[in-house]
Amino acid sequence: MNFDTNARYLESHEWAKKEGDLVVCGVSDYAQDSLGDIVFVELPEVGTSFNKGDAFGVVESVKAASDVYIPIGGEVVDINADLEDSPETVNSDPFGAGWLIKVKPSNPEELEALLSADDYKKFTDGLDA
């Protein structure tokens, strides 16, 4: 399992990473591995605002459809439109080309309240026990 040490995590398996003034969000390697082959990704419209923890989209795999929760509140300023034609990118590169949305945070301090990579790894290790 891969963990991006530059990212912060929710216990619902989403990650957030600061990129300039924005925060890039996606699903963790643990999440994509648990879901299996991803066949569809539903993302919000640019300009939509969410509070931390709100469901902002859906990731559908051959096993199940799962809501995706936003790790930090703010306005969606970009979505990964490439996932419409290539949703499997979330499986192959969850921390890179498989990102989901970019957010202009309403409260940047929320990022620091998320789990570190080490803490998230400990959390997921507990799930596999």
N, C-alpha and C positions, 0 to 999 in steps of 0.2 A: 504494500500500500504506500502511495506517495503522499507526502504532506508538504505544502508550500510554506516554508518558514517565514515568508514575507506576508502571508495572509493571516486573517483572523477568522474564527469559525463560530457558527451557531451549532447548538446540539442537534438541530434538525438537518445538519449536514450541508449547509451552504457556507461559502467562503466570501470574504470581502478583502480587497487589497487597494490601498491608496495609490492613485496614479495622477500626480499633479493635484489639481483641485477636485478631482473626481474620485469615486470609489467604484472599482470594477467588481462585479459579483458573479458567482457561478455556483455549481454544485461540486462537492468534494469528490476526490477519487474513491473514497469509501462509498459515497452515495451512488455514483455511476456503476461501481462494481456490484453493489447490492441490487440495483435495478435491473441489470443485464443490458441487453442491446436496446439502445434508445432509438425509437422510431418516429417520435414527434415531439416538438417543443413549442409550447404556446407562450408568447411573451407579451407584455403590456405595450400600449402605445407610448411613443415618446411624448413627454409632457405630463404624464400621469404621476401623481405624487402618492407616496405611501409612508406609513409610520413603520418604525422598526418592528419586525415580526409579522407584518401583514403578508398574506399570500399574494404574490405578484405574477405567477404563471404556473404552468403545468409541464412536467416532463413525463412523457409516456414511453414505456418500454414494452417489450414483449411480455413481461410479467405483470405490470401494473401501471396505473397513472398516479403520479404523486404531485401534490401541490409543492411549489417552491416558495420559500419565505425570504423576505428581504432582510438582510443583516443590519441595515442602517437606514434610518428614515431619510427621505428626500425625494427629489424629482428625477425621473428617468430621462436622461438626455441622449441615450443611444441604446439600441438593441442590436444583438448579433443576428442580422438578417440572413447571414450565411447558413444558419441552423435550419432555416425553412427547407432548404434543399439537401442539407447534410447534417441531420440531427445526430448522427453517429459520431460527429466530432466531439461531442460531450464525453463519449466513452474514450476516445483515443487521446484527447488532450484537454482534460477538464480544467487545468489551470492556465492554459494558453488559448489556442484557437477556439476552444469550447466554452469561452466565457458567455454569460447570458445578457447582462445589462450593465450600463454605466449610469451611475447616480451622482447628482450634485447633492451632497449631504446637507440636511437642514441642521444637523447637530453633529459635527465631526468628532466630538468626544465619544459618541456612541461606539465608534470603531474600537477604541481602547478597552471598552467593557466586554468585548467578545473574547472567546477563548483563544489562547495562543496555540500555535501548532503543537507544542509539547502537551498542553492541557487537552487539546482535541484528540491527540493520539492516545492519551491515557483513557479518555472517555470512550473512544471506539474500541480500545483493547478490552474494556469492561463489557462491551456489548457482545463481543465474540466469546466471552468466557462461558 
